[in-house]
Amino acid sequence: MKFVSVRDLRGKSGEIWRDLPGEREMVITSNGRPVAILAAVNESTLEESLAAFRRTRAIDAVAALQHGSASAGADKLTHRGDRG
């Protein structure tokens, strides 16, 4: 996978757009840190690609909620009679 800085994206955009179909994905970095992903799509795969991307983001969101619950100690189920 190719990494491209924001600076290169601005200065070499023609080269990047030309290379993207062959690379399939490129990671955009700012100050050496990943900030975005460019992914090659076409009309026939656009909807499928968007759906996969959205599923992945939803899975990540659920995992973050589960991690937050575990960190707060709210991940344990209690029996109704065990309250208070």
C-alpha positions in Angstrom: 0.0 0.0 0.0 1.3 3.4 -1.0 1.5 6.3 1.5 1.1 9.8 0.2 1.5 13.0 2.1 -1.0 15.8 1.9 1.7 18.0 0.4 2.3 15.4 -2.4 -1.5 15.1 -2.9 -1.6 18.8 -3.6 1.6 19.0 -5.7 1.4 15.7 -7.6 -2.3 15.1 -7.8 -2.2 14.1 -11.5 0.4 11.4 -10.8 -1.6 10.1 -7.8 -4.9 9.9 -9.7 -3.1 8.1 -12.6 -1.5 5.6 -10.1 -4.6 5.0 -7.9 -6.4 2.3 -10.1 -3.2 0.2 -10.0 -2.6 0.7 -6.3 -6.3 0.2 -5.4 -5.8 2.1 -2.1 -3.5 4.9 -0.9 -3.1 6.2 2.7 -2.9 10.0 2.9 -0.7 11.2 5.7 -0.3 14.5 7.5 2.9 15.0 9.5 3.6 11.3 9.1 0.3 10.2 10.5 -2.5 8.5 8.5 -5.5 10.8 8.1 -7.4 9.4 5.1 -7.7 6.6 2.6 -8.1 7.0 -1.1 -9.7 4.0 -2.7 -10.2 3.3 -6.4 -13.8 2.7 -7.4 -15.8 2.6 -10.6 -19.5 3.0 -11.4 -20.2 -0.7 -11.1 -18.5 -1.1 -7.7 -19.3 2.2 -6.0 -22.4 1.2 -4.1 -20.7 -2.1 -2.9 -17.6 -0.2 -1.9 -19.5 2.4 0.1 -21.6 -0.3 1.8 -18.4 -2.2 2.9 -16.8 1.0 4.1 -19.9 1.9 6.1 -20.1 -1.6 7.6 -16.5 -1.4 8.7 -17.1 2.0 10.3 -20.2 0.6 12.2 -18.2 -2.3 13.5 -15.4 0.0 14.7 -18.0 2.2 16.4 -19.5 -0.8 18.2 -16.1 -2.0 19.3 -15.3 1.5 20.7 -18.6 1.4 22.7 -17.8 -2.0 24.0 -14.3 -0.9 25.0 -15.7 2.2 26.7 -18.2 0.0 28.6 -15.5 -2.4 29.8 -13.2 0.5 30.9 -16.1 1.9 32.9 -17.0 -1.4 34.4 -20.4 -1.4 32.8 -19.8 -4.5 30.8 -21.1 -6.9 33.4 -24.7 -8.1 33.5 -26.4 -8.3 36.9 -29.4 -10.3 38.0 -32.4 -8.2 38.9 -32.3 -9.5 42.4 -28.7 -8.4 42.8 -29.3 -4.6 42.5 -28.5 -2.2 45.3 
